[in-house]
Amino acid sequence: MSFSSLGLCTELLTAISAQGYTTPSPIQQKAIPAVLNLSDVMAVAQTGTGKTAGFTLPVIQRLSDGSPVQANHVRALIITPTRELAAQVANSVENYSSHMNLRSTAVFGGVRIEPQMAALQAGLDILVATPGRLIDLYNQKAINFAQLEVLVLDEADRMLDLGFIEDISHIVSLLPKKRQTLMFSATFSQEIKTLASSMLNDPQLIEVSVVNSTIDTIRQKVHPVDKARKSEILIHLIKTNNWRQVLVFSRTKKGADELVSQLEHANIPAASIHANRTQHARTHALQGFKSGKIKALVATDIASRGIDIDQLPCVINFEVPDIAEDYVHRIGRTGRAGTKGLAISLVSTSETKQLLAIERMINRTFSQEVIPGFAPTKKATVVKYDDDEYGNFEADPTPRRNGKFSGRKSHSKTTSSHKRRK
């Protein structure tokens, strides 16, 4: 199947070809015709499957016709959970619409609001936004939704995880009732189903992958190691394999910064990316990583959404994630678009429980490979859990003020939106 068979216009096909894409992915094959048919869509697709093009391409085509946008109005609104993802989606929109007369931009927190207000004055065909900054702009009367035709919620599951449900509900209450709504999520939990039922009108359900699947092109390895020697083994692996790029996941912001210091002390160019860093610092770190100036980028789960590196060779879980689903999101940063990737998890004895949860979710057992010279001094104890006791438990992905994580049974309970805005 080719992109031309999906009903896309010549201008889009030219832009797609310029990006080097020839064959649509499964999510694109199903989502593009559905969106062009003006249906509401509930799409479930894991990271790295091409979902961004699955909604941006048909939305751009829909907006190529119609009334010119008025001052401070927007015709299509794409909401994302993080700044990096907003910037990535906006970049895709710009690339795909390069041969069309459409105006678009991204707005998010961490930077001055005045330039964003100025960009809105002329009106925008497509606005990509994080929830907090979007509400700030609305409260300052910088944006009007009267002309809105399309609403897209990208990474809906992560927005629920981050406690944005109140912000999303408030934003939706401001929008025209008559609109096309598209929701894209990596998981299809009961919370997502509830949210979809309240926002979408007779949606077409598209599922091309499930949460417990991991991409076949990714080789997954587990190295047992003492917690105190994780930095040492990470440095050893990077230098021994001479990796040009490695994305490292840390559980906490403080831990990410400390790890960067240790890597730089070992003469490995590194930078961190997390919610406490300014947007300028986050953008600079990501650009340095993409250009090759930075060899190791250390990220937290919250900041990692939107990190999209072509042919990223390796992802390392410096710490095993508390939420099993986050493992799939993490390793999905490598092995994208059919390329081969490597995902390594450094596992200490205290993380046996988290590793077991991942194995159960993806329905496989990892063979653990001990790196010579780094054998753990204490063997892990495998603990058995029944479904009721452990299967429904998740950890709150947002650090509390004391730097610790607290567990809870579900994500249905939210916190005040002003504490979580990006």
C-alpha positions as CSV (number, residue, x, y, z in Angstrom):
1,M,0.0,0.0,0.0
2,S,1.2,3.5,-0.8
3,F,0.4,6.9,0.7
4,S,-1.3,7.9,-2.6
5,S,-3.9,5.1,-2.1
6,L,-5.1,6.7,1.2
7,G,-6.6,9.7,-0.6
8,L,-4.0,12.3,0.3
9,C,-3.5,15.3,-2.0
10,T,-0.6,16.0,-4.2
11,E,0.9,18.6,-1.9
12,L,1.0,16.2,1.0
13,L,2.4,13.3,-1.1
14,T,5.3,15.6,-2.2
15,A,6.0,16.6,1.4
16,I,5.9,12.9,2.5
17,S,8.3,11.9,-0.2
18,A,10.7,14.7,0.8
19,Q,10.7,13.2,4.3
20,G,11.8,9.9,2.8
21,Y,8.7,7.9,3.6
22,T,7.3,5.5,1.0
23,T,5.0,3.1,2.8
24,P,2.4,4.0,5.4
25,S,2.6,2.2,8.7
26,P,-0.4,0.1,10.0
27,I,-1.7,3.0,12.2
28,Q,-1.5,5.4,9.2
29,Q,-3.2,3.0,6.9
30,K,-6.2,2.8,9.2
31,A,-6.3,6.3,10.8
32,I,-5.8,8.5,7.7
33,P,-8.9,7.3,5.8
34,A,-11.0,7.4,9.0
35,V,-10.0,11.0,9.7
36,L,-10.5,12.1,6.1
37,N,-14.0,10.6,6.4
38,L,-14.6,13.1,9.2
39,S,-15.2,10.3,11.8
40,D,-14.3,10.7,15.4
41,V,-11.4,8.3,16.1
42,M,-10.1,6.4,19.2
43,A,-6.7,5.0,18.2
44,V,-4.5,2.8,20.3
45,A,-0.9,2.6,19.1
46,Q,2.3,2.3,20.9
47,T,5.2,4.7,20.5
48,G,7.3,4.5,17.3
49,T,4.4,3.3,15.1
50,G,4.0,6.6,13.1
51,K,0.8,7.8,14.8
52,T,1.8,11.5,14.5
53,A,1.5,11.4,10.8
54,G,-1.6,9.3,11.2
55,F,-3.5,12.4,12.5
56,T,-1.4,15.3,11.2
57,L,-1.6,14.4,7.5
58,P,-5.4,14.1,7.3
59,V,-6.0,17.1,9.5
60,I,-3.8,19.2,7.3
61,Q,-5.7,18.0,4.2
62,R,-9.0,18.8,5.9
63,L,-7.9,22.3,6.7
64,S,-6.6,23.0,3.2
65,D,-10.1,24.0,2.2
66,G,-12.5,26.1,4.2
67,S,-12.9,29.6,5.5
68,P,-9.7,31.7,6.3
69,V,-9.0,31.7,10.0
70,Q,-9.8,34.9,11.9
71,A,-7.6,36.8,14.3
72,N,-6.9,34.9,17.5
73,H,-8.9,31.9,16.3
74,V,-7.7,28.4,15.7
75,R,-9.2,25.7,13.3
76,A,-7.5,22.6,14.7
77,L,-6.1,22.1,18.3
78,I,-3.7,19.3,19.1
79,I,-3.1,18.8,22.9
80,T,0.0,17.0,24.1
81,P,1.2,16.2,27.6
82,T,4.8,17.5,27.4
83,R,6.7,20.4,25.8
84,E,9.0,18.2,23.8
85,L,6.1,16.3,22.3
86,A,4.4,19.6,21.4
87,A,7.5,20.8,19.6
88,Q,7.9,17.5,17.8
89,V,4.3,17.4,16.6
90,A,4.5,21.1,15.5
91,N,7.6,20.3,13.6
92,S,5.8,17.5,11.8
93,V,2.9,19.8,10.9
94,E,5.3,22.4,9.5
95,N,7.1,19.8,7.4
96,Y,4.0,18.2,6.0
97,S,2.2,21.5,5.3
98,S,5.3,23.0,3.6
99,H,3.5,23.2,0.2
100,M,0.2,24.5,1.6
101,N,-0.9,27.9,2.8
102,L,-1.5,27.0,6.5
103,R,-0.3,28.7,9.6
104,S,0.7,26.6,12.7
105,T,2.7,26.9,15.9
106,A,3.3,25.3,19.3
107,V,2.7,26.8,22.7
108,F,3.9,25.5,26.0
109,G,5.1,26.6,29.4
110,G,8.7,27.3,30.4
111,V,9.1,30.1,27.9
112,R,7.7,33.7,27.6
113,I,4.1,33.8,26.8
114,E,4.2,37.1,24.9
115,P,5.6,35.7,21.6
116,Q,3.0,33.0,21.7
117,M,0.2,35.6,22.1
118,A,1.7,37.5,19.2
119,A,1.6,34.3,17.0
120,L,-2.0,33.9,17.8
121,Q,-3.1,37.4,16.8
122,A,-3.1,36.6,13.1
123,G,-5.0,33.4,13.7
124,L,-3.7,29.8,13.3
125,D,-4.9,26.9,11.3
126,I,-3.2,24.4,13.6
127,L,-2.2,25.0,17.2
128,V,-0.2,22.4,19.2
129,A,-0.4,23.0,22.9
130,T,0.2,21.7,26.4
131,P,-2.8,22.0,28.7
132,G,-1.5,24.5,31.2
133,R,-0.2,27.1,28.8
134,L,-3.4,26.7,26.6
135,I,-5.5,27.6,29.6
136,D,-3.3,30.5,30.4
137,L,-3.6,31.9,26.9
138,Y,-7.4,31.5,27.0
139,N,-7.6,33.3,30.4
140,Q,-5.7,36.2,28.9
141,K,-8.2,36.3,25.9
142,A,-5.4,35.5,23.4
143,I,-7.3,32.6,21.8
144,N,-10.8,32.0,20.6
145,F,-12.3,28.6,19.8
146,A,-15.3,29.7,17.8
147,Q,-13.8,28.4,14.5
148,L,-12.5,25.2,15.9
149,E,-13.1,22.2,13.6
150,V,-10.8,19.4,15.0
151,L,-9.6,18.5,18.4
152,V,-6.7,16.0,18.8
153,L,-5.6,14.5,22.1
154,D,-2.2,12.9,21.7
155,E,-0.7,10.6,24.3
156,A,-4.0,10.6,26.2
157,D,-2.9,8.0,28.6
158,R,0.1,10.0,29.7
159,M,-2.1,13.1,30.2
160,L,-4.2,11.1,32.6
161,D,-1.1,9.8,34.3
162,L,0.1,13.4,34.8
163,G,-3.1,14.5,36.4
164,F,-4.3,16.7,33.4
165,I,-7.9,15.3,33.4
166,E,-9.3,18.5,35.1
167,D,-7.5,20.7,32.6
168,I,-8.6,18.6,29.6
169,S,-12.2,18.6,30.8
170,H,-12.1,22.4,31.2
171,I,-10.6,22.9,27.8
172,V,-13.3,20.6,26.2
173,S,-16.0,22.6,27.8
174,L,-14.8,25.7,26.0
175,L,-14.9,24.1,22.5
176,P,-17.7,24.0,20.0
177,K,-19.9,20.9,20.4
178,K,-19.9,20.3,16.7
179,R,-16.3,19.2,15.9
180,Q,-14.2,16.2,15.0
181,T,-12.4,14.6,17.9
182,L,-9.4,12.3,17.6
183,M,-7.9,10.5,20.6
184,F,-4.6,8.7,20.4
185,S,-3.2,6.6,23.2
186,A,-0.6,3.9,23.8
187,T,-3.0,2.0,26.2
188,F,-6.7,1.4,26.3
189,S,-7.4,1.3,30.0
190,Q,-10.8,1.8,31.6
191,E,-9.9,5.4,32.3
192,I,-9.2,6.0,28.6
193,K,-12.5,4.3,27.7
194,T,-14.3,6.6,30.1
195,L,-12.6,9.7,28.8
196,A,-13.3,8.7,25.2
197,S,-17.0,8.1,25.9
198,S,-17.4,11.6,27.3
199,M,-15.6,13.4,24.4
200,L,-16.1,11.4,21.2
201,N,-19.2,10.9,19.2
202,D,-19.7,7.3,17.8
203,P,-15.9,7.0,17.3
204,Q,-14.2,4.5,15.0
205,L,-11.9,2.3,17.2
206,I,-8.5,1.6,15.7
207,E,-6.1,-0.8,17.4
208,V,-2.8,-1.8,15.7
209,S,-0.9,-2.9,18.8
210,V,-1.4,-3.7,22.4
211,V,0.2,-2.4,25.5
212,N,1.9,-5.7,26.4
213,S,3.6,-6.0,23.0
214,T,7.3,-5.0,22.4
215,I,8.7,-4.3,19.0
216,D,10.3,-7.3,17.3
217,T,13.2,-5.2,16.0
218,I,14.4,-4.4,19.5
219,R,16.8,-6.7,21.2
220,Q,16.1,-6.7,25.0
221,K,18.8,-7.5,27.6
222,V,18.9,-7.5,31.4
223,H,22.2,-7.1,33.3
224,P,22.0,-7.8,37.0
225,V,24.2,-5.5,39.0
226,D,24.5,-4.0,42.5
227,K,22.8,-0.7,42.8
228,A,26.0,1.1,43.9
229,R,27.8,0.0,40.7
230,K,25.2,1.0,38.2
231,S,27.0,4.2,37.1
232,E,30.2,2.2,36.8
233,I,28.6,-0.5,34.6
234,L,26.9,2.2,32.5
235,I,30.2,3.9,31.8
236,H,31.8,0.5,31.0
237,L,29.0,-0.4,28.5
238,I,29.1,3.0,26.7
239,K,32.9,3.0,26.3
240,T,33.2,-0.8,25.5
241,N,30.5,-0.6,22.8
242,N,31.6,2.9,21.6
243,W,27.9,3.9,21.3
244,R,27.5,7.2,19.4
245,Q,24.1,7.8,21.1
246,V,22.5,6.3,24.1
247,L,19.3,7.4,25.8
248,V,19.4,6.6,29.5
249,F,16.2,6.6,31.7
250,S,16.4,7.7,35.3
251,R,13.6,7.4,37.8
252,T,14.2,10.9,39.4
253,K,15.3,14.3,38.4
254,K,18.0,14.5,41.0
255,G,19.3,11.1,40.0
256,A,19.4,12.2,36.4
257,D,21.6,15.2,37.2
258,E,23.9,13.2,39.4
259,L,24.3,10.6,36.7
260,V,25.2,13.3,34.2
261,S,28.0,14.5,36.5
262,Q,29.4,11.0,36.8
263,L,29.3,10.5,33.0
264,E,31.0,13.8,32.3
265,H,33.7,12.9,34.9
266,A,34.3,9.8,32.8
267,N,34.7,12.0,29.7
268,I,31.4,11.0,28.2
269,P,29.5,14.1,27.0
270,A,26.1,14.0,28.7
271,A,23.1,16.1,29.5
272,S,19.8,15.7,31.4
273,I,16.3,16.4,30.4
274,H,13.6,16.7,33.0
275,A,10.8,18.9,34.3
276,N,13.0,21.0,36.6
277,R,15.2,22.2,33.7
278,T,14.3,25.3,31.8
279,Q,12.8,24.9,28.4
280,H,15.9,26.5,26.9
281,A,18.1,24.0,28.7
282,R,15.9,21.1,27.6
283,T,15.9,22.2,24.0
284,H,19.6,22.7,24.0
285,A,20.2,19.3,25.5
286,L,17.9,17.6,22.9
287,Q,19.6,19.5,20.0
288,G,23.0,18.5,21.3
289,F,22.0,14.9,21.5
290,K,20.5,14.9,18.0
291,S,23.6,16.5,16.5
292,G,26.0,14.1,18.2
293,K,27.7,16.6,20.5
294,I,26.1,14.9,23.5
295,K,26.6,11.1,23.6
296,A,24.4,10.3,26.6
297,L,21.0,11.9,27.2
298,V,19.6,11.1,30.7
299,A,15.8,11.6,30.8
300,T,13.0,11.0,33.2
301,D,9.8,9.4,32.0
302,I,7.7,12.6,32.0
303,A,10.2,14.5,29.9
304,S,10.9,11.6,27.5
305,R,7.7,12.0,25.5
306,G,8.6,13.7,22.3
307,I,12.2,12.4,22.1
308,D,12.2,11.1,18.6
309,I,15.7,10.3,17.3
310,D,16.1,8.6,13.9
311,Q,18.0,5.3,14.2
312,L,18.7,5.7,17.9
313,P,20.9,2.6,18.5
314,C,20.4,2.0,22.3
315,V,18.1,2.7,25.2
316,I,19.2,1.9,28.8
317,N,17.0,1.6,31.8
318,F,19.4,2.8,34.5
319,E,16.5,2.1,36.9
320,V,13.6,-0.2,36.2
321,P,10.4,1.8,35.9
322,D,7.8,1.6,38.6
323,I,5.0,1.4,36.1
324,A,5.4,-1.7,33.8
325,E,3.8,0.1,30.8
326,D,6.5,2.7,30.9
327,Y,9.0,0.0,30.0
328,V,7.3,-0.3,26.6
329,H,7.3,3.5,26.1
330,R,11.0,3.7,27.0
331,I,12.3,1.0,24.8
332,G,10.1,2.2,21.9
333,R,12.5,5.1,21.5
334,T,14.8,2.7,19.7
335,G,14.0,0.3,16.9
336,R,11.7,2.8,15.2
337,A,10.5,2.7,11.6
338,G,11.7,-0.8,11.1
339,T,15.3,-0.2,12.2
340,K,17.0,-2.5,14.7
341,G,17.5,-1.3,18.3
342,L,18.9,-2.4,21.6
343,A,17.3,-2.0,25.0
344,I,19.3,-2.8,28.2
345,S,18.0,-2.8,31.8
346,L,20.4,-2.5,34.7
347,V,18.6,-4.4,37.5
348,S,19.5,-4.5,41.2
349,T,18.1,-6.9,43.8
350,S,15.7,-4.2,45.0
351,E,14.1,-4.0,41.6
352,T,13.0,-7.7,41.3
353,K,9.4,-6.8,41.8
354,Q,9.3,-4.3,39.0
355,L,11.1,-6.6,36.6
356,L,8.6,-9.4,37.3
357,A,5.8,-7.0,36.5
358,I,7.3,-6.2,33.2
359,E,7.8,-9.8,32.3
360,R,4.2,-10.6,33.1
361,M,2.9,-7.7,31.1
362,I,4.9,-8.5,27.9
363,N,4.5,-12.3,28.5
364,R,8.2,-13.2,28.4
365,T,11.0,-14.0,30.8
366,F,14.3,-12.2,30.4
367,S,17.6,-14.2,30.5
368,Q,19.9,-12.3,32.8
369,E,23.4,-11.7,31.5
370,V,26.1,-10.9,34.1
371,I,28.8,-8.6,32.8
372,P,32.3,-9.9,33.7
373,G,33.6,-8.0,36.7
374,F,30.1,-6.7,37.7
375,A,28.5,-9.8,39.2
376,P,26.0,-8.7,42.0
377,T,27.1,-9.6,45.5
378,K,23.6,-10.6,46.5
379,K,21.3,-12.8,44.4
380,A,17.8,-11.5,43.8
381,T,14.8,-13.2,45.4
382,V,12.0,-13.9,43.0
383,V,8.7,-13.0,44.7
384,K,5.4,-14.4,43.4
385,Y,2.2,-12.2,43.3
386,D,-1.3,-13.0,42.5
387,D,-3.2,-10.7,40.1
388,D,-5.4,-9.1,42.7
389,E,-2.5,-8.2,44.9
390,Y,0.0,-6.9,42.4
391,G,-1.4,-6.8,38.9
392,N,-3.5,-3.6,39.4
393,F,-0.9,-1.7,41.4
394,E,0.8,1.3,39.8
395,A,3.1,3.9,41.2
396,D,2.4,7.6,40.9
397,P,4.9,8.8,38.2
398,T,5.2,12.3,39.7
399,P,7.8,12.8,42.5
400,R,6.5,14.3,45.7
401,R,8.2,17.2,47.5
402,N,10.4,14.8,49.5
403,G,11.6,13.3,46.3
404,K,10.0,9.9,46.9
405,F,7.3,8.1,44.9
406,S,4.0,7.0,46.4
407,G,2.0,4.1,45.1
408,R,-1.7,4.0,44.4
409,K,-4.2,1.6,43.0
410,S,-5.3,3.6,39.9
411,H,-4.9,6.9,38.1
412,S,-8.5,8.0,38.6
413,K,-7.7,10.3,41.4
414,T,-6.3,13.6,40.2
415,T,-4.5,16.5,41.7
416,S,-4.9,20.2,41.3
417,S,-4.1,21.2,37.7
418,H,-1.9,24.1,38.7
419,K,0.5,21.8,40.3
420,R,0.9,19.6,37.2
421,R,0.9,22.1,34.4
422,K,3.7,21.9,31.9
